[in-house]
């Protein structure tokens, strides 16, 4: 295991994942020389400058944090270039004040925690929001949409726009997700960004980390094979596809993978 992957494994091994540390370990795929301590210090600085920690009352503190992050500091969703890999890197999000829903929520969660708020990540279908626990109430924030507060109807409208159809949200849709699930979702976003750019070496690095944090999902074995084949490492890629098909022979894409595997085997045979 290479040192960067080992560092990532160590950061997500605990039951209570250090989200900021794990997110910066993800960002090291794009920025191998990244220095995490400097960016953790910036989260501390944002918390202090927000002044939210000195505000009495959890709802007033939350409103102060929202105003600071999304109005004064200008954190916003990068709708113009959603699949820019930098949107998935916490250090870049802090630098550029641009991100995607999950990384902007991560900033809110981490700064909020530093000022005494309790916020969770909530993975709605097609969109990620933050949920602030205010007494018995959960206040939903759309970090991608400028920190807007959402009621259930607004959340359903947001999800409908994201997935392209009406969705009736149930209580379970609003359940907090674990730190490991947040990290896995960040990695899947980054994997998609690299695939769009055909940056297969970095896509492979992402999949290797997905296998650490979400190893039960056989789809990552398939995707590892795809990245290896795209990189010209046909023998290793074919072996991963074979492993995928042995694990889930009845997968919906099994025939497509078998066809690709036949093509790769033919190429390997022509080289011998």
PLY file of the C-alpha trace (Angstrom):
ply
format ascii 1.0
element vertex 272
property float x
property float y
property float z
element edge 271
property int vertex1
property int vertex2
end_header
0.00 0.00 0.00
1.45 3.37 -1.00
1.97 5.95 1.78
-0.82 8.29 0.64
-3.33 5.44 0.59
-2.13 4.28 4.01
-2.61 7.81 5.38
-6.14 7.86 3.98
-6.93 4.47 5.51
-5.74 5.65 8.90
-7.88 8.80 8.73
-11.11 6.90 8.03
-10.42 3.93 10.32
-11.98 5.41 13.46
-15.68 4.96 14.16
-15.99 8.75 14.53
-14.29 9.92 11.33
-12.38 13.22 11.40
-14.26 14.66 8.44
-11.97 17.59 7.72
-8.86 15.40 7.97
-10.40 12.74 5.74
-11.55 15.35 3.20
-8.03 16.74 3.00
-6.71 13.20 2.52
-9.09 12.94 -0.46
-7.78 16.28 -1.77
-4.23 14.89 -1.75
-5.15 12.95 -4.91
-5.36 16.28 -6.74
-2.73 18.00 -4.57
-0.02 15.50 -3.55
1.99 18.17 -1.70
-0.96 19.47 0.30
-0.27 20.44 3.93
-3.44 19.57 5.90
-2.53 21.53 9.04
-2.69 24.86 7.23
-6.23 24.22 5.99
-7.45 22.91 9.33
-6.18 26.19 10.80
-8.27 28.07 8.24
-11.41 26.33 9.49
-10.47 27.45 13.00
-10.00 31.00 11.71
-13.39 31.02 9.99
-15.04 29.93 13.22
-13.37 32.73 15.18
-14.07 35.42 12.59
-17.71 34.40 12.28
-18.39 35.52 15.84
-21.10 32.84 15.95
-19.63 31.22 19.04
-20.45 34.33 21.07
-24.10 34.46 19.97
-26.62 33.23 22.53
-29.23 30.73 21.42
-28.65 27.92 18.93
-30.97 29.28 16.22
-29.46 32.77 16.40
-25.99 31.22 16.31
-26.95 29.22 13.23
-28.32 32.33 11.51
-25.09 34.18 12.26
-23.05 31.32 10.82
-25.18 31.25 7.66
-24.81 34.99 7.17
-21.06 34.82 7.67
-20.31 31.87 5.39
-22.71 32.52 2.53
-23.15 36.30 2.51
-19.98 37.80 3.98
-17.49 35.12 2.89
-19.37 34.30 -0.31
-19.25 30.51 -0.30
-21.42 29.35 -3.19
-22.15 26.49 -5.53
-20.08 26.20 -8.68
-22.94 25.67 -11.11
-20.81 26.93 -14.01
-18.25 24.11 -13.75
-19.80 21.54 -11.46
-17.39 18.74 -12.42
-14.19 20.67 -11.79
-12.18 18.35 -9.48
-11.34 21.34 -7.30
-14.97 21.43 -6.19
-14.32 18.16 -4.36
-11.11 19.32 -2.65
-11.63 21.01 0.70
-8.51 23.16 0.37
-9.69 24.51 -3.00
-13.18 25.13 -1.67
-11.66 27.20 1.14
-9.45 29.08 -1.34
-12.01 29.73 -4.05
-15.25 29.85 -2.00
-16.68 27.51 -4.66
-17.82 23.94 -4.31
-20.48 21.32 -4.76
-23.22 20.53 -2.21
-21.25 18.02 -0.15
-18.04 20.05 0.19
-19.92 23.26 0.99
-21.91 21.34 3.61
-18.63 20.01 4.96
-17.41 23.58 5.50
-20.65 24.41 7.32
-20.42 21.25 9.44
-16.81 21.85 10.42
-17.13 25.57 11.14
-20.45 24.97 12.89
-18.90 22.34 15.13
-16.20 24.81 16.11
-18.79 27.36 17.29
-20.82 24.87 19.30
-23.51 23.87 16.81
-24.52 20.29 16.03
-24.85 19.75 12.29
-25.17 16.54 10.30
-24.84 15.71 6.64
-28.09 14.57 5.02
-27.96 12.75 1.69
-31.21 13.57 -0.06
-31.76 11.90 -3.46
-29.57 13.80 -5.93
-28.57 16.51 -3.45
-26.69 16.92 -0.20
-27.77 19.27 2.58
-26.86 20.01 6.18
-29.18 19.51 9.11
-28.71 21.63 12.23
-30.12 20.17 15.42
-31.88 23.01 17.27
-33.53 21.45 20.30
-36.03 18.89 19.00
-36.06 20.52 15.55
-33.78 19.88 12.57
-33.20 22.94 10.39
-32.20 22.02 6.83
-29.63 24.18 5.03
-28.91 24.13 1.31
-25.22 25.09 1.30
-25.08 24.93 -2.51
-27.99 27.37 -2.64
-26.43 30.06 -0.49
-27.29 28.52 2.88
-31.04 28.75 2.29
-33.26 27.21 4.98
-35.49 24.48 3.56
-38.81 23.15 4.75
-39.98 19.73 3.51
-41.78 21.19 0.51
-38.74 23.18 -0.57
-36.56 20.10 -0.09
-38.87 18.07 -2.33
-38.77 20.78 -5.01
-34.97 20.86 -4.80
-34.75 17.08 -5.16
-37.21 17.11 -8.07
-34.97 19.57 -9.95
-31.92 17.44 -9.19
-33.35 14.09 -10.34
-35.72 15.37 -13.01
-38.94 14.02 -11.53
-41.23 14.53 -8.56
-40.09 12.77 -5.39
-42.10 12.36 -2.18
-39.52 12.49 0.60
-40.01 10.22 3.60
-38.62 10.58 7.11
-35.77 8.19 6.34
-34.51 10.50 3.60
-33.68 13.05 6.31
-31.62 10.66 8.43
-28.03 11.83 9.09
-25.32 10.00 7.20
-22.14 8.73 8.80
-18.71 10.25 8.34
-17.61 7.27 6.24
-20.65 7.70 4.00
-19.81 11.37 3.50
-16.24 10.49 2.54
-17.46 7.80 0.13
-19.87 10.26 -1.50
-17.09 12.83 -1.88
-14.93 10.19 -3.54
-17.68 9.17 -5.96
-18.10 12.80 -7.00
-14.37 13.11 -7.58
-14.31 9.84 -9.51
-16.95 11.21 -11.87
-14.99 14.43 -12.36
-11.82 12.55 -13.27
-13.66 10.17 -15.58
-15.11 13.13 -17.50
-11.56 14.44 -17.96
-10.21 10.94 -18.74
-7.70 11.43 -15.90
-7.55 7.69 -15.34
-4.50 7.67 -13.08
-6.33 9.87 -10.60
-9.60 8.01 -11.09
-7.71 4.85 -10.11
-6.44 6.55 -6.96
-10.03 7.47 -6.09
-11.27 3.91 -6.59
-8.48 2.56 -4.40
-9.77 4.81 -1.63
-13.37 3.80 -2.26
-12.31 0.20 -1.74
-10.91 1.24 1.65
-13.97 3.14 2.82
-16.71 1.22 0.99
-15.17 -2.14 0.18
-18.47 -4.04 0.27
-19.60 -2.40 -2.98
-18.42 -4.65 -5.81
-18.92 -1.84 -8.33
-15.59 -0.39 -7.18
-13.81 -3.55 -8.33
-15.41 -3.10 -11.75
-14.41 0.55 -11.87
-10.86 -0.31 -10.85
-10.69 -2.67 -13.81
-11.97 0.05 -16.12
-9.37 2.56 -14.93
-6.57 0.01 -15.32
-7.66 -0.84 -18.86
-7.88 2.84 -19.77
-4.31 3.21 -18.48
-3.17 0.37 -20.76
-2.68 -2.10 -17.92
-4.83 -4.67 -19.65
-3.80 -7.77 -17.71
-4.49 -6.17 -14.35
-7.73 -4.60 -15.57
-8.99 -7.92 -16.94
-8.22 -9.59 -13.62
-10.34 -6.99 -11.80
-13.23 -7.46 -14.21
-13.01 -11.23 -13.71
-13.11 -10.68 -9.95
-16.17 -8.47 -10.35
-18.01 -11.06 -12.45
-17.19 -13.86 -10.01
-18.58 -11.75 -7.17
-21.79 -10.61 -8.89
-22.35 -12.84 -11.95
-25.94 -11.64 -12.24
-25.16 -7.91 -12.18
-27.25 -5.78 -14.52
-24.11 -4.82 -16.47
-22.54 -8.29 -16.38
-22.97 -8.95 -20.10
-21.48 -5.58 -21.01
-18.48 -6.24 -18.76
-18.08 -9.74 -20.25
-18.04 -8.22 -23.73
-15.37 -5.70 -22.73
-13.42 -8.50 -21.07
-13.53 -10.56 -24.29
-12.20 -7.59 -26.22
-9.33 -7.09 -23.78
-8.46 -10.80 -23.81
-8.36 -10.66 -27.61
-5.96 -7.72 -27.48
-3.76 -9.54 -24.99
-3.79 -12.61 -27.22
-2.68 -10.57 -30.20
0.31 -9.30 -28.24
1.55 -12.79 -27.44
0 1
1 2
2 3
3 4
4 5
5 6
6 7
7 8
8 9
9 10
10 11
11 12
12 13
13 14
14 15
15 16
16 17
17 18
18 19
19 20
20 21
21 22
22 23
23 24
24 25
25 26
26 27
27 28
28 29
29 30
30 31
31 32
32 33
33 34
34 35
35 36
36 37
37 38
38 39
39 40
40 41
41 42
42 43
43 44
44 45
45 46
46 47
47 48
48 49
49 50
50 51
51 52
52 53
53 54
54 55
55 56
56 57
57 58
58 59
59 60
60 61
61 62
62 63
63 64
64 65
65 66
66 67
67 68
68 69
69 70
70 71
71 72
72 73
73 74
74 75
75 76
76 77
77 78
78 79
79 80
80 81
81 82
82 83
83 84
84 85
85 86
86 87
87 88
88 89
89 90
90 91
91 92
92 93
93 94
94 95
95 96
96 97
97 98
98 99
99 100
100 101
101 102
102 103
103 104
104 105
105 106
106 107
107 108
108 109
109 110
110 111
111 112
112 113
113 114
114 115
115 116
116 117
117 118
118 119
119 120
120 121
121 122
122 123
123 124
124 125
125 126
126 127
127 128
128 129
129 130
130 131
131 132
132 133
133 134
134 135
135 136
136 137
137 138
138 139
139 140
140 141
141 142
142 143
143 144
144 145
145 146
146 147
147 148
148 149
149 150
150 151
151 152
152 153
153 154
154 155
155 156
156 157
157 158
158 159
159 160
160 161
161 162
162 163
163 164
164 165
165 166
166 167
167 168
168 169
169 170
170 171
171 172
172 173
173 174
174 175
175 176
176 177
177 178
178 179
179 180
180 181
181 182
182 183
183 184
184 185
185 186
186 187
187 188
188 189
189 190
190 191
191 192
192 193
193 194
194 195
195 196
196 197
197 198
198 199
199 200
200 201
201 202
202 203
203 204
204 205
205 206
206 207
207 208
208 209
209 210
210 211
211 212
212 213
213 214
214 215
215 216
216 217
217 218
218 219
219 220
220 221
221 222
222 223
223 224
224 225
225 226
226 227
227 228
228 229
229 230
230 231
231 232
232 233
233 234
234 235
235 236
236 237
237 238
238 239
239 240
240 241
241 242
242 243
243 244
244 245
245 246
246 247
247 248
248 249
249 250
250 251
251 252
252 253
253 254
254 255
255 256
256 257
257 258
258 259
259 260
260 261
261 262
262 263
263 264
264 265
265 266
266 267
267 268
268 269
269 270
270 271
